[in-house]
Amino acid sequence: MNQDSNLNDITIRNGNPLDFEKIIKVQPLWWNGRDLTSLILKIFFIHFRDTIFIAEKGGEIVGFLIGFFSQYFSNEAYIHFIGIHPHFRKKGLGLSLYKKFFNLCNLNNRTVIHAATSPINKDSIKFHVRLGFIIEPGDGEIDGIPVTLNYYKINNPKVIFKKHLKT
């Protein structure tokens, strides 16, 4: 990746199945070896293309957001995973991806947005709070932060967020 980390010439488009393998390759690198690829499923890139956003610069992926609309709650949506190349963090790219998702949600009358992150990811927690997400009560607490102890699977605590979009 070119070390030029400004946001000029970044394009954001919807995802497609060809993005899956590219994202699986970069995810552990972007998280210092922490492998979260089991959370990134190819089926998302097949069935939720309209709610996946890919940020590219010079033909390379520099960020992505995987979201979807709830099939049960007609006014809700969920941001499942976001990743930003380390050279592009804290420059507004994550915010740009979230805004794309929020705009799509507004167009589809999805006014309640949910997200989750690991309690060890303090930067993600701060980011969500800065964006106006509230931390939902959980059934446990880690470092003074409410968590849901078995969110994706047993012994997998997550900080759960909720945001109401202004329409």
FENHUHU-V74849 format. One record per pair of residues at least 24 apart in sequence whose ideal C-beta (glycine too) atoms are under 6 Angstrom apart, sorted by sequence separation. I is the first residue (numbers start at 1). J is the second residue. D is the distance in Angstrom with one decimal. If there is no record, write none. Layout:
I/J/D ; I/J/D
This chain:
135/159/5.9 ; 136/160/4.2 ; 20/45/4.6 ; 19/45/5.8 ; 62/88/4.9 ; 119/145/5.7 ; 136/162/5.5 ; 17/45/4.7 ; 77/105/4.9 ; 119/147/5.3 ; 133/161/3.8 ; 134/162/5.6 ; 17/46/5.5 ; 15/45/5.3 ; 63/93/4.9 ; 133/163/4.4 ; 132/163/5.5 ; 65/97/4.1 ; 16/49/5.8 ; 77/110/4.2 ; 128/161/4.8 ; 15/49/5.5 ; 63/97/5.9 ; 67/101/5.0 ; 125/159/5.7 ; 14/49/5.4 ; 19/54/5.5 ; 75/110/5.9 ; 14/50/5.9 ; 65/101/5.8 ; 75/111/5.2 ; 76/112/4.5 ; 77/113/5.3 ; 78/114/4.8 ; 79/115/4.2 ; 15/52/3.1 ; 75/112/5.7 ; 55/93/5.9 ; 119/157/5.7 ; 15/54/5.2 ; 22/61/5.4 ; 119/159/5.4 ; 12/53/5.5 ; 13/54/5.5 ; 23/64/5.7 ; 40/81/6.0 ; 69/110/5.8 ; 39/81/5.8 ; 116/158/4.1 ; 117/159/5.3 ; 12/55/5.0 ; 53/97/5.2 ; 116/160/5.2 ; 10/55/5.4 ; 11/56/5.4 ; 115/161/4.5 ; 10/57/4.8 ; 53/100/4.9 ; 9/57/5.8 ; 114/162/5.6 ; 113/163/4.6 ; 112/164/5.9 ; 30/83/5.6 ; 111/165/4.8 ; 30/86/6.0 ; 111/167/5.9 ; 106/165/5.9 ; 102/165/5.9 ; 5/87/3.9 ; 5/88/5.3 ; 7/91/5.7 ; 12/100/5.8
